[in-house]
Amino acid sequence: QAHLVESGGDLVQPGGSLRLSCAVSESFFSRNTIDWYRQAPGKERERVARITDGGSTDYAASAKGRFTIFRDNAKNTVYLFMNSLEFDDTAVYYCNTDPPLRINSRQYWGQGTLVTVSA
């Protein structure tokens, strides 16, 4: 069973927009803060946005003013709306609980979704 399923990544031109979706297993969704991360080629994974179970949000400096995180509790889904995309936004985007899920004593990640910003 996949506990974290990311989708919505695509090839987009600079200045474009995308909506990413993160479907979380019901048992892990409620009462958990959910983070969006990204990992660019050759770089470490970094957190870009966070939303608590109460709806409070926080963003990395690189995402502020351009990205919006939203959670739909009825659908166990967290969205990342990305506007004014830049070349540096190219990365595989992942979501996870905070702290990250651990399944069978190992940290668990979904497959991610690829965002490519290119002219």
SERO-4910 file (N, C-alpha, C, O; in steps of 0.05 Angstrom, whole numbers):
BEGIN
 pado doro    nc1    nc2    nc3   cac1   cac2   cac3    cc1    cc2    cc3    oc1    oc2    oc3
  Gln    A     17    -24      0      0      0      0     18     25      0     36     27     16
  Ala    A     11     43    -18     26     68    -19     14     88      0    -10     95     -2
  His    A     30     98     19     19    116     39     21    145     31      7    162     41
  Leu    A     39    151     12     43    178      2     45    176    -28     62    163    -39
  Val    A     26    190    -42     26    190    -71     26    219    -81      7    233    -78
  Glu    A     48    226    -93     51    253   -104     44    252   -134     50    233   -148
  Ser    A     32    274   -144     26    276   -172     24    305   -180     23    323   -164
  Gly    A     22    309   -206     19    336   -217     43    349   -229     41    370   -242
  Gly    A     66    336   -227     90    347   -239     88    347   -269     75    331   -281
  Asp    A    103    366   -281    102    368   -310    124    386   -320    139    397   -304
  Leu    A    127    388   -346    145    407   -359    130    433   -362    108    434   -373
  Val    A    142    455   -352    129    481   -353    149    502   -360    173    499   -353
  Gln    A    140    523   -373    158    545   -380    163    564   -356    146    565   -338
  Pro    A    184    578   -356    188    598   -335    165    617   -333    155    626   -354
  Gly    A    157    623   -309    134    640   -305    107    625   -304     87    637   -298
  Gly    A    108    600   -310     84    584   -310     75    575   -282     88    582   -262
  Ser    A     54    559   -281     42    550   -256     37    520   -257     33    508   -278
  Leu    A     37    508   -233     30    480   -231     16    476   -204     19    491   -185
  Arg    A     -1    455   -203    -12    446   -178     -3    418   -173    -10    400   -188
  Leu    A     11    414   -151     19    387   -142     -1    376   -122    -12    392   -106
  Ser    A     -5    350   -122    -23    337   -103     -8    316    -87     10    303    -98
  Cys    A    -15    313    -62     -3    293    -45    -26    279    -31    -39    290    -13
  Ala    A    -30    254    -38    -51    238    -25    -38    222     -3    -18    208     -8
  Val    A    -49    224     21    -37    211     44    -57    191     55    -81    196     57
  Ser    A    -47    168     63    -64    148     76    -78    161     99    -67    176    115
  Glu    A   -104    154    102   -121    166    122   -108    164    150   -110    183    166
  Ser    A    -97    141    156    -86    138    183    -63    156    190    -57    161    213
  Phe    A    -50    166    169    -27    184    173    -33    213    168    -16    230    173
  Phe    A    -57    219    159    -63    246    151    -73    264    174    -62    285    179
  Ser    A    -93    254    187   -105    271    207    -86    276    230    -70    259    238
  Arg    A    -87    299    241    -71    308    264    -41    310    258    -25    313    277
  Asn    A    -34    308    233     -5    309    225      0    334    209    -15    342    191
  Thr    A     23    347    215     34    367    197     44    353    172     56    332    174
  Ile    A     39    365    149     49    354    124     68    374    111     62    398    110
  Asp    A     90    364    102    110    381     88    112    373     59    108    350     51
  Trp    A    119    393     43    128    389     15    158    394     15    168    414     25
  Tyr    A    172    375      2    201    377     -1    207    377    -31    190    371    -48
  Arg    A    231    384    -38    240    380    -65    270    373    -65    285    380    -47
  Gln    A    278    358    -86    306    351    -89    314    355   -118    305    342   -136
  Ala    A    331    375   -121    342    381   -148    366    363   -153    378    353   -135
  Pro    A    372    358   -179    395    342   -185    421    351   -172    428    375   -173
  Gly    A    434    333   -158    459    339   -145    457    355   -119    477    363   -108
  Lys    A    432    359   -110    428    374    -85    414    358    -65    401    337    -71
  Glu    A    415    367    -40    401    353    -18    371    361    -19    363    381    -29
  Arg    A    355    343     -8    327    348     -5    322    372     13    335    374     34
  Glu    A    304    389      6    298    413     22    268    416     25    253    409      7
  Arg    A    260    425     48    232    430     53    224    457     41    238    477     44
  Val    A    202    458     27    193    483     14    168    494     27    163    518     26
  Ala    A    151    477     39    126    487     50    116    467     71    122    443     70
  Arg    A    101    478     90     91    462    112     63    471    119     57    495    118
  Ile    A     46    452    126     19    459    136     12    441    159     15    417    158
  Thr    A      4    454    181     -4    438    205    -32    427    202    -47    434    183
  Asp    A    -40    411    221    -67    400    220    -88    422    225   -111    419    217
  Gly    A    -79    444    237    -97    467    241    -97    486    218   -113    505    219
  Gly    A    -80    482    198    -80    499    175    -59    521    175    -58    537    156
  Ser    A    -43    522    195    -21    542    195      0    533    175      6    510    171
  Thr    A     11    553    162     30    547    140     57    561    145     59    581    159
  Asp    A     77    550    132    104    561    133    118    554    107    114    533     95
  Tyr    A    135    573     97    148    569     71    177    575     73    186    592     89
  Ala    A    192    561     57    220    568     53    222    595     39    203    603     25
  Ala    A    244    608     43    247    635     31    244    634      1    233    652    -11
  Ser    A    253    612    -12    251    609    -41    223    606    -51    217    610    -74
  Ala    A    205    598    -33    177    593    -40    158    615    -33    136    617    -44
  Lys    A    165    632    -14    147    653     -4    138    671    -26    154    680    -43
  Gly    A    112    676    -27    101    694    -47     95    681    -73     81    692    -90
  Arg    A    105    656    -78    100    642   -103     86    616    -99     70    609   -116
  Phe    A     90    602    -77     78    576    -72     57    579    -50     59    596    -32
  Thr    A     36    563    -52     15    563    -32      9    533    -26      3    518    -44
  Ile    A      9    527      0      3    499      8    -26    499     20    -33    518     34
  Phe    A    -40    479     14    -68    477     23    -75    448     28    -65    430     14
  Arg    A    -90    443     49    -98    415     54   -129    412     53   -143    429     63
  Asp    A   -137    390     41   -165    384     40   -169    360     58   -163    337     50
  Asn    A   -179    364     82   -181    343    102   -202    322     94   -199    299    102
  Ala    A   -221    329     78   -241    310     69   -230    290     49   -240    268     47
  Lys    A   -208    298     36   -196    281     15   -169    270     24   -156    256      8
  Asn    A   -160    276     48   -134    268     57   -112    276     37    -93    260     32
  Thr    A   -114    299     27    -96    309      6    -85    336     13   -100    354     23
  Val    A    -60    340      7    -47    366      9    -38    375    -19    -27    359    -34
  Tyr    A    -44    400    -25    -37    411    -51    -14    432    -48    -11    445    -27
  Leu    A      1    434    -69     21    456    -70     16    470    -96     21    460   -118
  Phe    A      7    495    -94      2    512   -117     28    528   -122     37    543   -104
  Met    A     39    525   -145     64    539   -151     60    558   -175     51    550   -196
  Asn    A     67    583   -170     65    604   -190     92    616   -196    111    612   -181
  Ser    A     93    630   -218    118    644   -225    142    625   -224    163    632   -212
  Leu    A    139    602   -235    160    582   -234    186    591   -247    186    605   -268
  Glu    A    208    583   -235    235    591   -244    251    566   -250    244    544   -242
  Phe    A    273    570   -265    290    547   -272    298    532   -247    299    507   -247
  Asp    A    304    546   -225    314    534   -200    292    518   -186    298    504   -166
  Asp    A    268    519   -195    247    503   -183    246    474   -194    232    457   -185
  Thr    A    263    469   -214    265    443   -226    275    423   -205    296    427   -194
  Ala    A    259    402   -200    266    383   -179    244    361   -178    223    363   -191
  Val    A    250    340   -163    230    321   -156    218    330   -130    232    335   -111
  Tyr    A    192    332   -129    177    342   -106    165    318    -91    153    300   -102
  Tyr    A    169    319    -64    159    298    -47    142    311    -25    145    334    -18
  Cys    A    124    295    -14    110    303     10    115    282     32    122    259     27
  Asn    A    111    291     57    114    272     79    102    285    104     97    309    105
  Thr    A     97    268    123     89    279    149    113    291    163    136    288    154
  Asp    A    107    305    184    129    317    200    127    308    229    108    316    243
  Pro    A    145    291    238    169    281    225    161    261    203    139    251    202
  Pro    A    180    254    185    174    236    163    165    208    173    173    199    194
  Leu    A    148    196    157    137    170    164    160    150    167    180    151    154
  Arg    A    155    132    186    173    109    189    156     84    188    137     80    203
  Ile    A    164     67    169    150     41    165    170     19    169    191     19    156
  Asn    A    164      1    186    183    -21    192    211    -10    199    231    -20    190
  Ser    A    211     11    216    235     23    226    252     38    206    274     46    211
  Arg    A    241     42    182    255     57    161    239     81    152    214     80    152
  Gln    A    253    102    146    240    126    136    226    120    109    238    107     92
  Tyr    A    202    129    106    186    122     83    181    147     66    173    168     77
  Trp    A    186    145     40    181    166     21    165    156     -3    168    132    -10
  Gly    A    148    172    -14    135    165    -39    154    167    -62    178    171    -59
  Gln    A    142    164    -86    159    163   -110    165    192   -120    183    195   -137
  Gly    A    151    211   -110    156    239   -118    143    245   -145    134    227   -159
  Thr    A    143    271   -151    133    279   -177    152    300   -189    161    318   -175
  Leu    A    159    297   -214    180    313   -227    169    339   -238    150    339   -254
  Val    A    181    361   -230    175    387   -241    199    396   -256    221    398   -246
  Thr    A    195    402   -282    217    412   -298    209    440   -309    188    442   -323
  Val    A    225    459   -303    220    486   -313    241    492   -335    265    493   -330
  Ser    A    231    494   -359    249    497   -382    235    513   -404    211    511   -408
  Ala    A    251    529   -418    240    543   -441    240    526   -466    231    535   -487
***
